[in-house]
Amino acid sequence: MSEHVAPMSEEVATETAREIMATAFRDPTPVPAFGSTPPVPQPDSRRVPAWATGIAVASIGVGAGAVGLGCAVWLAAKGLAAITLTGVLAALSPFVGVSLLVLAIGAAVARASRASTTNVYKGSVSVSNKTEINSTVRGAFARNRNTVKKTR
């Protein structure tokens, strides 16, 4: 048997659809400000292994270090992009000063360590330098054979 149902009004249809599709229930009664029931302790029973805590702390440290290195590289690249002759001279002046100081100290040490010997001879001194060279040339293709003898 077919039963004829009268059409619903728009408000009734919306309310019926809202009841059918409801996925959560909200109690519209107001919550009392205080009550006679004491609070119930709710202990935290989560357990985090030590290795997981260590990995979390290490990853935070690595991340912070990577951010620091990234900032340093960015600052260096930004500084290198704005290089001028004055900037290069200003950056290198401490190194030039240190190198000049090292050179001055080295020169002073070298002069101080060099022995200053003055030889004073009394009496007659004779120096005779005599050099003898014997040359021999033989054969179709000439080969020189020199014998040098120095006597003092």
Backbone bond lengths (Angstrom), bond angles and torsions (degrees), N, CA, C in turn:
res aa  C-N    CA-C-N  psi(-1)  N-CA   C-N-CA  omega(-1)  CA-C   N-CA-C  phi
1 M - - - 1.407 - - 1.500 110.00 -
2 S 1.212 115.05 136.45 1.437 122.12 -178.12 1.504 108.93 -97.73
3 E 1.259 115.08 125.12 1.444 120.09 -179.45 1.524 108.35 -106.64
4 H 1.277 116.99 133.04 1.449 120.63 -177.91 1.524 108.64 -91.84
5 V 1.325 116.88 127.34 1.461 122.80 -178.99 1.518 107.81 -107.13
6 A 1.280 115.07 133.98 1.454 119.73 179.88 1.525 109.30 -71.95
7 P 1.335 119.39 143.01 1.464 121.41 179.80 1.526 111.30 -64.62
8 M 1.389 114.36 145.70 1.463 120.66 -179.44 1.521 109.80 -85.78
9 S 1.300 113.39 153.51 1.456 117.37 174.79 1.534 108.49 -74.84
10 E 1.301 116.95 167.17 1.470 121.59 -177.91 1.528 111.36 -63.48
11 E 1.314 118.89 -40.37 1.463 122.09 -179.25 1.521 111.28 -67.02
12 V 1.356 116.56 -41.70 1.464 120.80 -179.76 1.514 110.05 -66.65
13 A 1.333 117.69 -41.82 1.468 121.40 179.48 1.532 111.04 -62.63
14 T 1.323 117.35 -41.55 1.459 121.10 179.07 1.520 110.87 -64.66
15 E 1.353 117.51 -43.08 1.464 121.28 179.63 1.518 110.99 -66.03
16 T 1.331 117.76 -40.88 1.466 121.16 179.03 1.527 110.21 -65.90
17 A 1.310 118.37 -41.55 1.467 121.86 178.58 1.531 110.29 -64.06
18 R 1.321 116.01 -38.83 1.456 120.06 179.40 1.525 110.55 -64.66
19 E 1.342 118.43 -38.94 1.463 121.86 178.19 1.514 111.64 -68.31
20 I 1.325 116.90 -38.84 1.469 120.80 -178.53 1.537 110.03 -68.90
21 M 1.306 117.61 -42.42 1.467 121.33 -174.28 1.523 112.95 -90.29
22 A 1.283 119.74 7.15 1.463 121.16 -178.38 1.512 109.61 -66.23
23 T 1.365 116.73 128.56 1.473 121.60 179.22 1.517 111.19 -110.58
24 A 1.317 117.76 -10.01 1.458 121.32 179.11 1.512 108.68 -139.79
25 F 1.315 113.88 153.12 1.460 118.65 179.80 1.509 108.18 -114.34
26 R 1.301 116.15 132.35 1.457 121.43 177.01 1.518 107.95 -120.50
27 D 1.327 114.17 124.35 1.456 119.61 178.87 1.526 107.56 -83.17
28 P 1.298 117.01 117.54 1.465 118.87 -176.36 1.525 114.18 -79.09
29 T 1.343 119.09 -4.31 1.460 119.88 -179.05 1.518 110.11 -71.17
30 P 1.304 119.29 140.17 1.467 121.47 -178.38 1.526 111.37 -69.11
31 V 1.329 115.17 147.98 1.465 122.72 179.92 1.530 107.67 -82.36
32 P 1.349 117.40 134.74 1.468 118.30 179.02 1.525 111.28 -69.50
33 A 1.313 116.79 148.29 1.460 121.86 -178.97 1.515 111.73 -68.17
34 F 1.303 119.34 -33.99 1.458 122.98 177.92 1.524 107.02 -150.53
35 G 1.341 113.52 160.19 1.458 117.72 -178.57 1.507 111.01 -146.16
36 S 1.320 116.06 -179.62 1.460 120.73 -176.79 1.522 112.23 -91.79
37 T 1.335 118.34 -7.77 1.461 120.67 -178.43 1.528 109.35 -86.18
38 P 1.367 118.54 127.18 1.472 120.22 179.59 1.538 110.27 -73.02
39 P 1.321 116.01 156.52 1.468 118.30 178.43 1.526 110.84 -65.55
40 V 1.322 116.45 147.11 1.460 123.02 -178.17 1.523 108.27 -103.52
41 P 1.341 118.22 128.51 1.475 118.75 177.85 1.521 110.35 -66.30
42 Q 1.313 115.18 138.81 1.469 121.30 178.20 1.527 107.27 -123.10
43 P 1.328 116.94 89.39 1.470 119.76 -175.62 1.528 111.12 -68.09
44 D 1.341 114.12 146.68 1.469 120.46 177.64 1.522 108.22 -86.16
45 S 1.304 116.28 114.39 1.466 119.86 -175.57 1.523 112.30 -103.79
46 R 1.320 117.38 13.01 1.473 119.06 179.13 1.521 109.62 -74.10
47 R 1.299 116.04 139.01 1.462 121.83 177.80 1.529 107.70 -121.35
48 V 1.334 116.43 127.08 1.466 121.28 177.79 1.521 107.00 -110.96
49 P 1.344 118.09 123.01 1.464 119.74 179.58 1.532 111.19 -65.24
50 A 1.324 115.03 153.72 1.466 120.22 -177.55 1.519 111.28 -63.23
51 W 1.340 117.58 -36.83 1.466 119.54 -179.12 1.527 110.87 -65.79
52 A 1.340 117.30 -34.45 1.466 119.53 178.89 1.528 110.44 -68.83
53 T 1.326 116.47 -38.68 1.461 119.78 176.92 1.521 110.37 -64.99
54 G 1.330 116.61 -41.80 1.469 120.66 178.68 1.517 112.09 -62.56
55 I 1.327 116.21 -42.40 1.468 119.61 179.22 1.521 110.33 -65.31
56 A 1.328 117.13 -39.23 1.468 120.17 179.35 1.523 110.97 -64.01
57 V 1.333 116.54 -44.48 1.463 119.85 -179.88 1.525 110.43 -66.67
58 A 1.337 116.94 -41.52 1.463 120.33 179.43 1.522 111.31 -64.26
59 S 1.318 117.25 -39.76 1.463 119.20 -179.55 1.520 111.07 -67.55
60 I 1.335 117.02 -34.57 1.473 119.36 175.62 1.525 109.77 -65.47
61 G 1.340 117.10 -42.32 1.464 120.22 178.46 1.513 112.75 -64.37
62 V 1.332 116.94 -43.36 1.467 120.43 178.94 1.521 110.12 -64.25
63 G 1.313 116.30 -40.76 1.468 119.19 178.59 1.510 112.04 -63.70
64 A 1.326 117.07 -42.94 1.468 120.31 178.91 1.524 110.39 -65.64
65 G 1.338 116.82 -39.70 1.463 119.69 177.53 1.519 112.14 -64.77
66 A 1.332 116.97 -39.94 1.460 120.40 178.43 1.521 110.98 -65.05
67 V 1.312 116.15 -38.45 1.471 119.30 177.24 1.525 109.90 -64.78
68 G 1.339 117.04 -42.01 1.463 120.35 178.54 1.519 112.42 -62.60
69 L 1.347 116.82 -44.64 1.461 120.11 177.75 1.520 111.47 -64.37
70 G 1.320 115.83 -39.99 1.467 119.29 178.05 1.516 111.59 -61.67
71 C 1.335 116.61 -41.42 1.468 120.21 177.86 1.525 110.57 -64.58
72 A 1.332 116.74 -40.49 1.466 119.82 179.55 1.523 111.03 -64.29
73 V 1.328 117.34 -43.57 1.466 120.68 178.45 1.519 110.26 -63.93
74 W 1.331 116.45 -40.90 1.465 119.85 179.78 1.524 110.87 -63.04
75 L 1.339 116.36 -44.02 1.458 119.40 179.23 1.526 111.51 -65.00
76 A 1.341 116.84 -40.45 1.463 119.59 178.68 1.524 110.79 -64.80
77 A 1.333 117.00 -43.11 1.463 119.85 179.54 1.528 110.68 -65.92
78 K 1.303 116.98 -38.11 1.467 120.50 178.52 1.527 109.70 -66.17
79 G 1.324 116.50 -39.71 1.460 119.51 177.87 1.513 112.37 -67.74
80 L 1.347 117.01 -39.79 1.460 120.14 179.20 1.523 111.52 -69.34
81 A 1.318 117.46 -27.47 1.456 119.92 -179.92 1.520 111.05 -72.19
82 A 1.315 117.35 -21.03 1.464 121.26 -177.74 1.525 111.09 -110.12
83 I 1.332 117.23 37.83 1.460 120.63 -176.14 1.526 110.10 -75.43
84 T 1.305 115.56 132.97 1.460 122.49 171.30 1.516 107.20 -127.07
85 L 1.310 116.77 167.80 1.463 120.27 179.17 1.520 110.43 -62.65
86 T 1.317 116.09 -39.47 1.464 119.87 178.63 1.521 110.64 -63.75
87 G 1.331 116.62 -41.04 1.458 119.91 178.86 1.520 112.19 -64.52
88 V 1.341 117.12 -40.47 1.468 120.68 179.00 1.519 109.88 -65.12
89 L 1.342 116.43 -44.22 1.466 119.09 179.58 1.522 111.24 -64.31
90 A 1.325 116.74 -39.06 1.459 119.67 178.87 1.521 111.19 -66.79
91 A 1.319 117.06 -37.40 1.467 120.19 -179.30 1.526 111.26 -71.86
92 L 1.331 117.77 -33.47 1.463 120.60 -176.00 1.525 113.27 -90.90
93 S 1.325 118.88 -11.67 1.462 120.47 -175.71 1.524 113.72 -59.66
94 P 1.337 121.21 -38.52 1.476 117.96 176.60 1.528 112.68 -62.71
95 F 1.339 117.00 -38.12 1.464 120.12 -179.51 1.526 110.80 -68.41
96 V 1.335 116.88 -38.65 1.466 120.71 178.19 1.525 109.45 -64.86
97 G 1.333 117.47 -42.53 1.457 120.53 178.65 1.517 112.34 -61.30
98 V 1.324 116.95 -43.97 1.470 120.91 179.50 1.525 110.42 -64.77
99 S 1.339 117.38 -41.74 1.466 119.62 -178.77 1.530 110.93 -67.23
100 L 1.339 118.30 -38.33 1.463 120.23 176.50 1.525 111.15 -63.82
101 L 1.318 116.83 -39.68 1.460 120.64 177.54 1.522 111.38 -63.13
102 V 1.339 116.71 -42.80 1.466 120.98 178.77 1.523 110.39 -64.12
103 L 1.343 117.06 -42.25 1.467 120.15 178.66 1.529 111.50 -63.54
104 A 1.325 117.11 -40.45 1.465 120.08 179.91 1.527 110.96 -65.54
105 I 1.319 116.30 -43.25 1.474 119.60 178.36 1.522 110.62 -64.30
106 G 1.330 117.10 -41.41 1.470 120.50 178.58 1.514 112.20 -63.09
107 A 1.331 117.45 -41.56 1.462 120.50 179.24 1.523 110.44 -65.57
108 A 1.326 117.44 -39.82 1.461 120.28 179.19 1.521 111.32 -65.59
109 V 1.324 116.30 -40.98 1.470 119.72 179.29 1.522 110.15 -66.69
110 A 1.342 117.38 -39.88 1.463 120.50 -179.32 1.530 110.93 -64.75
111 R 1.329 116.64 -40.55 1.472 119.37 179.49 1.521 110.94 -69.93
112 A 1.308 116.45 -37.33 1.464 118.71 -178.91 1.521 111.30 -70.75
113 S 1.333 116.88 -33.36 1.464 119.18 -177.30 1.529 112.07 -82.12
114 R 1.332 117.65 -17.85 1.457 120.00 178.48 1.530 109.28 -68.80
115 A 1.308 116.31 126.14 1.468 120.15 -176.96 1.523 109.36 -76.50
116 S 1.293 114.90 130.17 1.462 120.17 176.53 1.523 107.59 -104.51
117 T 1.332 115.13 97.90 1.470 120.10 -176.74 1.519 108.86 -109.03
118 T 1.284 115.80 129.24 1.464 120.77 175.60 1.525 107.37 -114.40
119 N 1.317 114.41 117.04 1.466 119.54 179.14 1.530 108.20 -97.81
120 V 1.308 115.21 127.26 1.464 120.81 177.43 1.531 107.13 -115.90
121 Y 1.316 114.68 116.66 1.461 119.49 -179.31 1.518 108.46 -99.44
122 K 1.300 115.56 137.41 1.458 120.43 175.36 1.519 106.90 -116.02
123 G 1.244 115.48 128.23 1.453 120.01 179.63 1.515 109.96 114.86
124 S 1.314 115.00 -176.76 1.459 119.42 -176.04 1.519 109.87 -85.44
125 V 1.308 115.39 140.61 1.452 122.27 179.25 1.518 107.65 -124.01
126 S 1.316 116.41 129.65 1.466 119.24 176.44 1.529 108.62 -124.32
127 V 1.320 114.64 133.19 1.458 120.86 179.38 1.512 106.77 -121.46
128 S 1.343 116.36 126.79 1.458 118.39 176.55 1.525 107.35 -128.85
129 N 1.313 114.56 121.41 1.461 121.05 175.85 1.512 107.02 -110.74
130 K 1.319 115.41 123.11 1.447 119.61 179.91 1.515 106.82 -132.02
131 T 1.322 116.76 128.33 1.442 121.54 179.94 1.515 108.57 -122.09
132 E 1.348 117.03 128.49 1.457 121.71 177.12 1.513 108.49 -115.95
133 I 1.337 116.57 131.70 1.462 121.79 178.69 1.511 107.67 -122.63
134 N 1.313 116.70 123.58 1.457 122.66 174.65 1.516 107.67 -109.93
135 S 1.345 117.41 123.86 1.457 121.84 -179.80 1.517 109.16 -114.54
136 T 1.308 114.88 139.01 1.451 121.44 176.56 1.516 108.14 -131.80
137 V 1.361 115.67 126.32 1.461 119.99 178.30 1.518 106.50 -121.76
138 R 1.352 116.71 126.26 1.456 120.55 -178.30 1.515 109.43 -141.27
139 G 1.339 116.70 154.75 1.444 123.19 170.66 1.511 113.75 90.20
140 A 1.381 114.36 170.14 1.458 121.02 -179.78 1.522 110.02 -68.11
141 F 1.270 114.62 -38.30 1.465 119.15 174.49 1.516 106.44 -100.15
142 A 1.294 116.07 111.89 1.455 120.83 -172.62 1.522 111.00 -68.69
143 R 1.320 114.08 130.43 1.454 120.97 174.51 1.510 107.55 -125.59
144 N 1.298 116.10 124.46 1.458 119.42 178.04 1.512 109.69 -84.77
145 R 1.310 115.11 135.40 1.453 120.91 173.61 1.519 106.55 -125.12
146 N 1.289 114.88 104.25 1.466 119.83 -177.31 1.528 109.01 -102.99
147 T 1.305 115.08 134.81 1.452 121.45 173.76 1.521 106.70 -116.90
148 V 1.339 114.11 117.83 1.463 119.09 -178.40 1.514 107.94 -107.47
149 K 1.339 115.01 128.89 1.449 120.26 -179.85 1.510 107.43 -128.15
150 K 1.319 117.01 120.86 1.449 122.18 178.22 1.501 108.94 -109.66
151 T 1.275 115.39 135.17 1.454 119.89 176.35 1.508 108.02 -126.11
152 R 1.259 113.67 150.77 1.469 119.49 178.26 1.468 110.56 -122.23
